[in-house]
Amino acid sequence: QVQLVDSGGGLVQPGGSLRLSCAASGFTLNVYAIGWFRQAPGKEREGVSCISSGGSTYYVDSVKGRFTISKDNAGNTVYLQMNSLKPEDTAVYYCALRLGTTRCPSLGYAGDDSSYGMDYWGKGALVTVSS
């Protein structure tokens, strides 16, 4: 059974940093893409970043230069290092997995398809950026 456990959220002041973790288990395929998505209160879900099993990384424009996605050598844990956080980064952050392809979804707002074509989702980690 595939499981994604996302953690590392919390309260941080503007300009601060947090690192989110996504621990993935229950699958043996080594071809996949894992993404981070967020949903702020009253807003649609937004694709933030994605990494493929081959190591390619992608970011939405609003976080480029501030967020870094990475994975451990075993590929079981994916991280999202978030620096220079802003109040507008406040949201519940979810990791999600797409199996059988290294193709990451288009990031940003998805319009009608808020699943982004991902197969499995974590339960989310709340990030609050506030002074």
Summary of the structure (lengths in Angstrom):
residues: 131
radius of gyration: 13.6
end to end distance: 40.2
largest distance: 42.8
contacts: 410
relative contact order: 0.32
helix: 5%
strand: 49%
